[in-house]
Amino acid sequence: MFTKIFKKATKQPSPPRQNDEIKENLTSKDFDPRVTLHYGIPSTASILAFDHVQSLLAIGTQDGRIKVIGGDNIEGLLVSPKQLAFKHLEFLQNQGFLVSISSGNEIQLWDLEARRITSTLPWESNITAFSVIFGTSYMYIGDEYGMVYVLKYDAEEGKLIHSPYYVPKDVIEEATGIQSSIVGVLPQPYSEGKRLLLVYANGLIILWDVSEDKVVLVRGSKDLQLKTEIVDDPSKNAGHNLSETVSDNEQVEKEISSLCWASNDGSVLAVGYVDGDILLWNLRAAASTKDWKSENSSTDFGKLQLSSGNRRLPVITLYWSAERSRNDCRGQLFVYGGDEIGSEEVLTMLYLNWSSRIESLKCIGRVDLELKGSFVDMVLLPNGMNESHGTLPCVLTNPGKLHVYDRPRFSSKKSQEKKKISSSSLQYPMLIPTIEPHMTVGKLCMVCRDGKLSVELSKTLSAAKVRASHTPSTQLTGSTTKWPLTGGIPCQLHDAEDYLVERLYIAGYRDGSTRIWDATYPTLSLIYVFGSELLGIRTATESESVSALEFCSVTLNLAIGSSSGSVWLYNLIKSSNEETLNLVTETGKEVHILPDGDGPQCKAIFSVLNSPICNLKFSNFGARLAVGFECSQVAMLDISTFSVLFITDSLSNSNSPVLYLAVKSLSDTSNLTISPKDSDINTSNDTKKEALFFMTKDAHIVVCDSTTGHIFFSRSIHHQESNAIYMCIIEGGNFFSETSSDKQSLNTPQNSKATSEPDQTNANTGSDPVVAELETSTEATYLERIFEHLFVLLCYEDALWLYPLKSLIQGHTDSIHKVNLLKPCCWTTSFKKNEKECGLVVLYQTGDIEIRFLPYLEVGGETSLMSLLRWNYKTNMETLCSSDSGEIVLINGFEFAFLSLFSWENDFRIPVSFPQLHDKVLEAAADATIDLSPAQRKEEGTALGILGGIIKGFKADKAEQNVLIPEVSNKTCAHLDSIFSNPPFLKPSTDIPDDKGAIELNIDDIDIDGPLIVTSSSQTSKNDRKDKGKERKKLFEGAATDTKPKSRTVDEIKAKYKKSEGAAAAAAQAKDKLAERGEKLQMLRERTEELENGAQNFADLAGELAKRMERRKWWQL
């Protein structure tokens, strides 16, 4: 690739033009960085949201990211353009959209299928409350000025729309006489979206009817003369005392801090206050009371206190889980806060019961759930393992830890009421652990698809993945609780018959264990987990930290280096022969017979030096293994004979670790044209020779023969006090002339902020001479010819240097190119295109990433960890690794990410390879089930049985989840459309004026073109009886039941029915009406056919779901 660039100038020296081949192979347009895979929960997580139908969990952060988690290791990362925290986050249930509100009051709508923002709406005022009407695309916005607005997501236009409807502030102020900001808006369940609960900061609670535009109920501090249930900590030997006293400050306004519905039908509301009180309001009477001002509310409330102390924490979070089959009067209230200041931080679960009225409120039991960090947020998830327990609390704590708690069983014995009941927890299962256990090294490995080994490996790994998926959760986590999320659809490419494993991700850990994942597609699957212990054999290096990894794609051998200096050699394909283990030490070799077992086969253990291993490198198609130690020595191991070929001596002036290892085939690096005077050199034996290159951290470079260890070159290249961080051997074309004019021709202006210095070498080579004196001038000439086409790229913290290897062998340390870096560099790696080295990735300590193109090292693209992942660079990012095609694996705390830099790298960019976050089939099935009336459900019994079973087993039956999920049909949505499409008090009237008289029914008045609305049979019959009663009343209005028919004269009949146009006009009119009636009948037939087709589509959908469930494995249910 460098042939035309580094070619000797024959005429006047001039700056060379960029190579056309380089320009063709790599341009700035190819640079397209994106995050293709992300696992783990960000440490800045701050808010949770849950889709009950799709079983998806969304986690918002303080830096503008949203993590979406489903089942089967399905995770997705959404990154907002602005680095702002989210203060509100909710799903549009079962619609594939997520709504977020940032601290900058920008409303964002996320499309989960496309994984991007589909609409944004800036808001002028400060948004203080937000809620979505379940099952619809309508949402309420409350602001600091006490206003409540309505937004809608228009699917046709694909954007958020500000609806005309709002809650009039003046009506609220007139009814209450109080002005305050909104702190909560909650649609009342099972009110068909007609009623809205408004909660104000000063403690005022208002129930608003949006269909009639009026206040239904008002509650406030004036109603707080009630009994108080003190639920003290059982560990303090305090019972559940009921106090009859009313304090003097009860009439003072109480500021609300949290709220939730405490019943499925919206009849009881739980409210938490800043002073630590918890109030349960009974709103059942509001449904039947017409005049809320005349209500006596002093006996319809209950009050809870978690502590009897005077200084208590605010009640931050409230969640309610109703008890199954208890008439909505019994359940669990989850409380964070409300306890005495200075007490232990816990999540409290109160088991409450009231028989008929709220004043009989009793606390049966209390559980303090021990938190695994500082509390952030919580949601309730369905308990798929034990349906009798209803829901499970899912708690988010700092830094980014997610735990699900088991539901404890309460005893009915009073002797156990004072005991503190514990509850076990299950942490979110990290597919790729990074902290627990601590990952020390990672490796992204490509697998050669050609040959029988690739097919055999794919079969072996597929069987291993099945065994890993069958591993009980108790064996991995020690908990009996299964993680309850099941949402999303995994990548279907893994199930293809011709599926072949193309890449693996291997990680080593501090506890000595190693894990292997299938990384062919951007959904990793765990294959193996194994440690350094062998059955029946004791070694001195067990449980040592893994320090280096290397994989050979040809032989499928895996080499694992430890901190004790031992190398473990595994093969991923189990041999049919008897398994033997070769223990190779400094004194000799021992052979042991291994018992039969699953997993990779350990073939050998090498322990030749007592020094931690830094680097491993296979050579000669996996027949040899180069090992770099921390003591600056390198050993070459023969894999075929399980022996040691050589060990280099420790460098005299260096004791720093080996930072870089590379093996180059001498026959492949040059197409030599030997001059006649050198033709007597026998090169037939050199065609298979390989050269071993290694560099220590203090920039001591050594080149030696990979077979004998004979050193060709050894020299230290120091650049002031800067440390070397990377070295790369680049293969180029014919070398340049040694004249200074040619050196200057290599320097071109740098398209970057860094400075480029030609022919400046501030290198201090020290007094280290070339260690191996070349025996003859002929050998020296031959080696110069061999290394003529190789260049050495040295990367330091502050500069990049490019050297010709031939000049270094000759003793010259003048670089041909240098780039000064303005920011300290911490990590670099090279990448290839079309099997050619073409660029360098530079990561700075500031988190910025640069792409520099060879040979001039000009900047071809820039990005940053902050813009892509919202990460700051940390010194513990030592597990960075990359592939030759430009993929980088990054780890930051509990987060794990794949970063693809170039557009040509399509393996992780194919849309079909990504898991789906939203299941459209489940959405259609759930909508079809909800929209059917009870009569239709009975008629479609077979199909509904299939759908019900699929939804129950495939995700979780919403009726079984015991979560507040009201059914919202298309009729409800249409009703809300008519309400919210007009401002308040300006809705079109649907009543019939009295002056129209009786309605004359005519078959021609049937509206066939109108929309077909399917309602339930009970609702239809009720409306029919009501309408018939009105019609009967109007029909007989003003007449007695015994009234006789009135006789009419001939003149009256002619005056009413005779047409002035004549008989011809009347006939023509009758003909037109007949034709119009025929058209309507034809439309009626077409509509009937459409209904029949809809029923057939419904049956087809049920069949498709049944087939889909048949293909799913039992562990995926």
Salt bridges, closest charged atoms under 4 A:
GLU21 OE2 - LYS836 NZ 2.28
ASP30 OD2 - LYS833 NZ 3.70
ASP32 OD2 - ARG34 NH2 2.89
ASP32 OD2 - ARG909 NH1 3.04
ASP63 OD2 - ARG65 NH2 3.12
ASP72 OD2 - ARG1112 NH2 3.87
GLU75 OE1 - LYS67 NZ 2.44
GLU106 OE2 - LYS82 NZ 3.86
GLU113 OE1 - LYS920 NZ 3.13
GLU157 OE1 - LYS159 NZ 3.61
GLU173 OE2 - LYS169 NZ 3.81
GLU192 OE1 - LYS194 NZ 3.86
ASP209 OD2 - ARG195 NE 3.69
GLU212 OE1 - LYS214 NZ 2.97
ASP213 OD2 - LYS987 NZ 2.58
ASP223 OD1 - LYS222 NZ 3.18
GLU250 OE2 - LYS303 NZ 2.90
ASP265 OD2 - ARG284 NH1 3.67
ASP275 OD2 - LYS254 NZ 2.35
ASP277 OD2 - LYS254 NZ 2.76
ASP277 OD2 - LYS303 NZ 3.16
ASP277 OD1 - ARG312 NH1 2.87
GLU295 OE1 - ARG219 NH2 3.25
ASP300 OD1 - ARG357 NH2 2.47
ASP339 OD2 - ARG366 NH2 3.09
GLU340 OE1 - LYS236 NZ 3.82
GLU359 OE2 - ARG357 NE 2.71
ASP368 OD1 - ARG366 NE 3.09
GLU502 OE2 - ARG449 NH1 2.60
ASP518 OD2 - LYS465 NZ 3.00
GLU550 OE1 - LYS443 NZ 3.33
GLU590 OE1 - HIS592 NE2 3.20
ASP596 OD1 - LYS574 NZ 2.45
ASP678 OD2 - ARG785 NH2 3.94
ASP686 OD1 - LYS689 NZ 3.39
ASP705 OD2 - LYS689 NZ 3.81
GLU731 OE2 - LYS664 NZ 3.59
GLU757 OE1 - LYS818 NZ 3.48
ASP814 OD2 - LYS743 NZ 3.68
ASP848 OD2 - LYS823 NZ 2.85
GLU850 OE1 - ARG852 NH2 3.04
GLU878 OE2 - HIS438 NE2 3.83
GLU887 OE1 - ARG503 NH1 2.57
GLU895 OE1 - HIS38 NE2 2.83
GLU895 OE1 - ARG65 NH1 2.63
GLU905 OE2 - ARG503 NH2 3.98
ASP907 OD2 - ARG503 NH2 2.57
ASP919 OD1 - ARG1108 NH1 3.46
GLU923 OE1 - HIS918 NE2 2.67
GLU967 OE1 - ARG937 NH2 3.47
ASP977 OD1 - LYS152 NZ 3.58
ASP1004 OD1 - ARG1077 NH2 3.27
GLU1076 OE2 - LYS1080 NZ 3.86
GLU1090 OE1 - ARG1087 NE 3.54
